[in-house]
Amino acid sequence: KKAYTLEDLNYELYDTYGRAVPYATQRKGPVEVSDWLRHNPHRLHLGQIGLHLIKEDGSIVAVEDIQDPYQKLDLWTGILESTFSVEGVPVSVKTCCHPQVDGIAATISSPLIAAGRLFVKLRFPYGSHLIQAADWNQPKKHKTIILEQQEEQIHLKRMLDDDIYFAHLGITKDTTFIDKGAHEYHLAPPKDVETMEFFCSFSLEEENIMPTVSDTFEASITYWEDYWMTGGIIELANSKDPRGLELERRVILSQYLTAIQCAGSLPPQETGLTCNSWYGKFHLEMHLWHAAHFPLWSRGHLLERSMWWYQEILEEAKKLARFQGYEGARWPKMVGPAGIDSPSTIATLLIWQQPHPIVYAELCYRENPKEETLKRYQEIVFESAEFMASYAVYDKEQDRYVLGAPVIPAQERHDPRITINPTFELEYWSYGLSIANEWRERLGMEKNKRWEEVRNKLSLLPMKDGVYLAHENCPETFEKVNDDHPSMVGALGLLPGTMVDPDMMRNTLKRVMKEWRLEESWGWDFPMIAMTAARLGEPEIALDVLLMDTVKNVYITNGHNRQETRKDLPLYLPGNGGLLLAVAMMAAGWKGNEDEHAPGFPKDGSWDVRFEGLKPIL
């Protein structure tokens, strides 16, 4: 199929105070263009590594033939141990990932090896934008070439369309490498042995580092011991409240999951590296929930791994702003590595990701408060602020600045053509512009007068009947639109709430708890609400909502926050990251009360909160 660009798209024009602004929201036609741009680029499934097992009668072992399965992940070492049996014969596998090389190592022990009934299997699929990220039915659309086959190393070249990458195998001496055809290969161990091992890595380079299996296991052990010994930690299991142990379980597993899924060189997608969500693209408004917690747990370097990328796509973000008649950099929403926005009836009209890079930079500065940090992220902070100030429209009649229309708030349930001044976004605009001017002063510059004017004259937060609304033109409080994200509460909680009346926010919080259809909310909504309750001095509500028993607040055995009503979201990492953000705040506090111990937990003796290495939220 043809590779399309945004220039092939029919843009929809939105009246913006007498100015026609183009948005990539038109889905009526040509649909094939918008669909192609949503699906591409998408991630590649590099390869599947598994076991090929044969029963005594010569047939291939199926899933239902696996007996007594047991699997344990040792969080202290990063080693996964799996045991099972086939026709009563035991199999034991130990697997780990190398912390510096894109590869895994495994050792396998079983009498089936000596019997010639157990092989390691390596398969390569064609790419797919669907949830499994793999198409196993297109063998002629890609190529696998054996570049080199040595006694203990094998090097393969993979070609899919215009993409090329390499697979490198480290094997035991006398292992036989069998080409099964259709991009499938088997490793057959030497005869009369009951243990085999291998290392497999993927690379963009033909030449690659090939650590041994034992070196890989040692590297994993060293990495994870250092991870747990140097970051923040919290102990809740000694609490009288029986929920303490469960909350501690969720916290520990979320620390592991976000480290392996959300701390890469690019912002992660909602399902991280596990499977494709939204065609394998990442959503920039979610990056906050994935990674903003790292500095609060004394692991700011894990957030910084992906900060370079905002500098990398800065020109693309500035191009988008100019295209729509704005200044500065408008950060896209649903993107691939190039930072090019995807067509969507909702995503392109969201704005709450715009202040995110300012907050990330501030978190990095607090971790490393040096001029070097300021200069590294200065351009990201200033260009973000330039767009935010440019986006706000001056209402001369009321002497105020207005956000939208068009705009869709974080609660994605509102008509963009009539929505103005969403509550959360107004507070975030004020907060982001304030931080940006602080950066100017730290660098010896004067405050930007325009940023300051916009911040000082932002519209008041919309309210009605004693509660905050989703946005100014919202016709009802919560009677009609009371699902999805109750984002108005985030104006005091996730954010410091400089524009918020605490009593009105308390009313809003209690109405949300009473009337909001929280079963329709998302995994990060529960931590967001908990942070609001904590700042308002309502720790019981904070704990109740954080541990609420509802379909999208489930944390399964391995710690993943499953969104039960969504088949395309078997896991949801923004829930895990949000949980860590909320718990750190509830334990270490926030700016202004750093000396109070665990301000987000009840003081009636029901919670025993001990922690180290946690930092207050901004």
N, C-alpha and C positions, 0 to 999 in steps of 0.2 A: 504494500500500500504506500501511497504518497506520504512523505513526511511533511506535515503541515507546520506553520508558524502562526503566531497571533495575528499576523498581517492578513491571514486568510479568513479570519473570524469576522462575523457581523457583530459589531459592538452595539450595545444599547445605550442611547443617550438619556441621561437623567438631568432634569432641570435642577440646577443648583444656584438658586437665587439669581435667576436670569441668565445663567451660564450653562450651556449644554456640555456635560462632562461624560465622556465615554467610559463604560464599564463592560467587562467581558462576561456579561450575564445572559446574553441572548442564546437560548438553547433551541429555538424553533427552526433555525436553519442557517447554514447547512449543518445538520446534526452530526454528520460524519467528521466534520472539522473539530467541533467542540468535544466530541467523544474521543477523538484521537489525541487531542491536546490534554484531556484529563487522564488518559491511560498512559501517556508517554511524557518523559522517559519514566521507566519503572525499573525496579531492582532486578538483578539477575540471580537466579538460583545457581550457585557455583557448582554444586555437585552433592550427591547423596552417598553417604558412607554407611554401610550396615553389614549384616551377616547373611550369608547364604547357607542355609542349613538343610540337610538331607536326612529323611527318615530311613529306617532300616530297610524298608521295601523299595527304596530308591526314589520315592516321591519327595517333592519339595515341602518343607515345613511351612504351614500356614499359621496365622496368628492364633487360631483356636488350638493349635498343637502345643503352644507354649504353656508349660506347667510351673506352678509355684513361683511366679515372678516377684521379685523384690528389688527395690532400687533405693539407694540412699546417696544423697549429696552431702559431703563433708564441707561445710561452709568455711572451716578453718584452713582447708588445703585446696579447695576447688576441685577435688577428685570425686567423680561420680562412680559409684560401685553398683553394678547390676548382676543379679544372679537369677537363674531360672533352670528349668530342665526340659529335655525333649525325650519322650519315651523313657523317662526315669534317669536319663544321663545328665549330670549337672554341667552347667556352663557358667563361668564367672568372667565378667568384663570390668576393667577399670579404665576410665577415660578422663582426660583433662585437656583444657585448652592452654596453649602457650600464651603468657601475658604480653609478650612483645612481638611475636610472630603470628601471622594469620594462619594458625595450624592447630591440629589436635593430635594427641598421641593416645594409644590404647594398648593394653595388654589383655590377652584372652587366654583362658585356661579351660580345657575340657578334654575328656577322653575322645570326644567326637573329632578332635583335630587329628589325632593319630589314626583314627578310623577312616580318614578321608571324607568326612561328612560335614565339615565346617570350613567355610571359606570367608574371607573378607571380600565384600562386594563394593565396587565403586561405580556409580552410574551418573551420567550427565544428561540433563534435560534441555530442551529449548526453553526460552524465557516466556513468562506469562505475567500479565498485569493482575491476574486473579489471585485469590487469597493464598493459594499454595505456591505461587510464584514460579511454577514449573509446568511445562507442557511436555508430557512423555510420549506424545503421539506424532511428533514431527521430526523424525530422525534425519530426514534429508535436508532440513533447513539449517543444520549446524554441523560442524566438523570437530573431530577429536583426532589429533595426530600424535603418535609416539615419537618424541624427539630424540630421546636417548634412553637406553635401557642398560644399566650397569648391574653389578652383582648385588649392590645394596641400595641403589637409587634408581628411580624411574621418573622421567620428566615428560609431561604431556602438554600439548598446546591445544587450547580451545578457541574456536571461532564461531561467533553468533552474529550474523549480520555484520555490522562494522566494529563489533567488540571483540577484543582478543585478550585472553588471560591464560595463565599457566597453572597446572597442578603438579606438585612435587611430592613424590612418595619416598619415604625412607623405610626400607624393609630388612628383615633378617636374612642373613646369608643363606643361600640355597632355597629361598622362597621362589616359587614359580609364578610368573605373571601371565595370566591367561586372557586373551582378547576374545570376548564372547560375542562381539558384534553389536551393532545398534548402540554404541557409546556405553557399553558395559564391560567391566573388567573384574577379574577375580584374582585374589592372592591365595595361592595354595602353599601351605607351610611345608617344611621338609618332612620326610617320612618319620614315623615313630616318635614324634614329639607331641606333648600335650599342651604346650604353651607357645603362643606366637605374639609378636608385637609389631606395631607399625607407627609411622608418623606421616601425616598428610597435611600439606599447606597449599594455599592458593595465593597467587601473586600476579601483578601486572608485569613483572620482570621475568625474563627467561632464566636468568641466574638468580638463585634464591638461597637464603640461609637455611641450612638443614640441621637443626639441632637433633640430638639423639632422643630416643624415648625417655631414657632416664633423666637427661637434662631438662626435658619438658616437664616431667613430674616435679623435679626439684624447683624449677622456676615457678611453677604454679603454687607450690607450698610456700615459697618465700614471698611471693606477691600477696597472697591472701593473708598470711600472718601479719605482714606489714600493713595491709589495708585495715584489718580489725584493730591493730595496736595503735595506729596513728590517728584515726578519725574519731568522731564523736560517738558516744554510746549512751544508752539509757537503760535503767533497770526498774521494772514495774512489777515484777512477779511476786514481790513480798507484800503487795497491797492487800488490804482486807477485802476490797472490792474484787469479786471473782473475775471481773473482766480484765484485770491487770495483766494476767498471763497471756490472754489472747491478744491484747494490744501490743505487748512486747514481742510476741511471735510475729505479728504483722510488720512491726518496725524492723526487726532483724532481717526477715526475708525480703522486705522492700529495699533495704540497704544493699543486699546482694543483687537483687534483680535490676535495680536502677544502675548499679555499677557495671553490669555486663550488657545491659540493653540501651542505656540512655547516656552513656559517657563517651561516645565515639567522636570522630572528627567532624561529623555532620549532625545537625539536629535529628533526633529519631522520629520515626512514625509512631502512632499510638501503640502498635503491637511490636515495636522495637525490631529486633532481628529474627523474631520467631516466625512471622508470616506476613503477608501483604494486607494492609488495611488502606482503604481509599487508593487502590491501584499502586501501592508501594511508595506513595509520596508522603512527605512529612508536612505537618501543619505548624506554622510558626507561632500561632497563638498558644499552642500546647507545649512549646519548648519550655515555657515558664514552669509548668507543672512537672515536666520531666526532670528538669535540671537545676532550678533555682534553689533547691534544698541543699545542694552539695556544699556551698560555702557555710551554711548554718551548721553542718556536721563536720566542719574543719576539713573539707575536701574540695576546696574551691578550684583546684587544678583540674578536676574532672569537668567542671563547667567551662573552664578556659580552653579545653581541647577543641570545642566547636566555635569559639568566639572569632577565630580567624575568618570563618566562613562569611560572617556579616560584612567584613571588610572586602572579601572576595566578590560578593554580589552587590556591593554598594552602588556601583555604576548602573547596574540593572534596576535597582530600587530608585535611583535618581531619575533614570529614564522613564520609569512608570509614573513618577510624580510629575515630571515635565509634560508627559503625554496627556495627563489630565488637568494640566494648567496649575500645578502646585509647585512649591519650592521644596528643597530638601530631598529626603529619601523616603518613599512610601514602601514599607516592607510588605512583600506579598504574603499570601496565606497558605495556599496548597501548592507545594513546589517540589521540584527535583533539585539536584545539585547546582544547576545553573541559576536558580533563583527566579525562574520565569513563572509568573502567575498562571494558574489553571482556570479555565472558564467554569463558572458556577453561578447559580442564581442566588447564592448566599455568600460564599467565601469572599468574593471580590469586594463586597460591601461591608465587611467587618473592619473595625479599626482598633480593636483593643490589643492587637499585637504591636502597634506602633511604639508605645513607650517601653516595651519589653527590653530592647537592647540597652536602653539607658539604665534600667534596673540591673541588668546583668553586669554592665560595666561598673556600676556602683558597688555591687556585691564583690566583684573582683578587686576593686580599689580598697574596700574595707579589709579584704584578706591580705592585700599587699599595698599599703598606703604610701606609695612612692610616686615621684614625678614620672617615672618610666611607665607606670600603669596609666596615668592620666594621658600621656602622649600616645600610648598604644591605642587607646579606645576613644580618643578625643573626637576624631572625625565621625565615628559611629554615633556618639552622643549628640554632637552638634547638628548633624544632618537629620537625625531623628527629630530633634526639637524644631528645626527649621520647617519640616513638613507639618508638625503638629500645630505650630503657630499659623502656618499658611492655610491649613485645612479649616481652622476656626473662622467663622463668618461674623463680621461685626454687624450687630443689630443696632442701628443708629437711634431708632425710636426708643428703645429701652436701655441704651448705653450698655450693651453686654455682648459677649461673644457666644456664638451658638455652634454646636456640633451637629452636622446633618441639617436637613435631609439632602441627599439620600444617605442612610446609614442603617445597618442592621446591628443591634446590640449583641453582647455576648449571649444573651437569651435569644436564640435564633427563631423567634416566633412573631416578628413584627414586620409590618409593611415598610420597606425602606423609603418609600416616597413620602410618607407622612411622619416618620420617626425623627424626632429631634431631641437632643440633650439626654441621652441615656445616662442614668445615675452613675453607674460604675465607671463609664468612660470619662465623664466630667471630672470625677475625683482623680482618675488616673492621669488625665491631661494636666491637672494642677500639680500633681506629684512629680510627673516626668519633667515638666518645664522647670520646676523648682530645683530638681537635682541637676539639670543641665546648666543652670546658672551657677550653681555651686561649683561645678567643674570649671567654669570660666574663672571664677574667683580663685580657685586653687591654682590655676595656671597663670595668675597675675593679670587677668583681664577684667574689664568692667562687665557688669551684668548686661546681657542683651535686653535692651529696653522693650523691644517688641515682644519677646517671650514673657517678660514680666508684666507687660500691659495685658496680654491675652490671659495670663494666669490670674491676674487680679480682677479682671472683668468677666471671667467665665460666668455663665448662667448659674443661678442657684440650683441645687439639686431638686428635681421635681418631686412633689409630695401631694398627697391627698388623703383626707380622713385620718390624719395622724401617722401615715406610713409613707415610705419612699416608694415611688413608682419605677417601673422599668424604664420609662422615658416620659418626656413632657406631654406628649399627645396620647399617652395611654388612656383609653376611655374608662377603664375600670381599675380597681386595685388588683386583687388576685382572683376575682370571680371567674374570669373567662380564660385568661392566659396564665395558668398556674402550673406549668410543667416545664421541662427542659431546665435551664440553669437559672436559679434565683439570684441573678448577678448583682442586683441592687445591694445585697448585704455585703458584697465584697468591697464596697466603698469604705467600710470600716471593718478591718479584719486582715485580709490580705494587704490592704492599703491602710495607711495611718489615719485616714478620715479627717483631714484638715478642714473639709467643708461640711462635715457631718454633725448633726445634732444627736448626741448619744441617746437621749430619751426617745427620739423618733426612730432611731435605728433599733432600739430595744423593742419598740412596738412592732417594727417591721419584722424583726427576727421571730418574735412570738407568733405573729400572723403566719409567717412562712412555716413554722413548725406545726401550726394547727391546720393550715389550709392548703399548703403546697402539696402537689402530688409527687412526693419524693420518690415513689417507685418509678417515675418517668425521668428522674434526674440522672446524672452521670457520676462516675466514680470520683471525680474531683470536686463535685458539688458538696459532698459531705465534709471534707476537710475545710473547704472554703467557709461553710456555715459555722464549723467548729471554731475557726479563727475569729469570726465575728463575735460569737458567744464569749470567747476568752477575753477579748478586749473590753467587752461590756461587763465583765465581772460575773458571768453566768457559766461557771465551769461545769456545773451539772449538765446543762444543755450541751456544752461542748463535747463532753464524753458520751452523752446519749446519742448525739447525731453521728459522731465519729465511729461509733460501734453499732449503729442502727442495723437491725436485721431486715434488710430489704434487697430486692433482686440485683441491684447494681452496686451494692456495697458488700458483696460477698468476696472473701479472700480465701481461696481454696488451699488445699494442703501444701502446695508448693509456693504459696504466697501471692499468686497472681490475683489481681482484682478482675474477676470475670464479669462481663456485662451479659447476664443470663438471657435477656430478651433479644440479644443481637447475635445471630449465628456467625456473622462476619467479624465478631470481636471476641474470640475465645479468651483474650486477655486485654487489659487496658492499663497501660503503664502510667498515664496521668493520675490515676487513682493512687498508685503506689507513691509517686513523687509528691502528690498533694498531701498524703498521709504523713510523710516525713517532714514536709514543710510545717504542717499544723502541729505535730508533736514537738518539734524543735521550738516553735514559738510558745507553745503551752508550757514548756519546761524552762526555757531560757528567757522568755519574755520578749519585750519589744522596746524600742527607743523610748526612754523616759521611766522605765521601771526595771532596768537591768538588775537592780540589787534585790528584787523580790524573788524568792525561790518558788519556782513552779507556779506562776500566777494563773495558769490555765487549768489547774487541777484543784479539786475541792480541798478545803482546809479543815475538814471535819475528822481527819485521821483515817479516812477510808482508802487513801492513796499514799503509798510510800514511793516517792519519786527520787531516784538517785541518778545523776548523770555527770558526764564530763565531756569536754570538747564541744559542747553545743553553744551556739552564739545567738543573740537576740535577732529578731527580724528587723528589717529597716523601719 
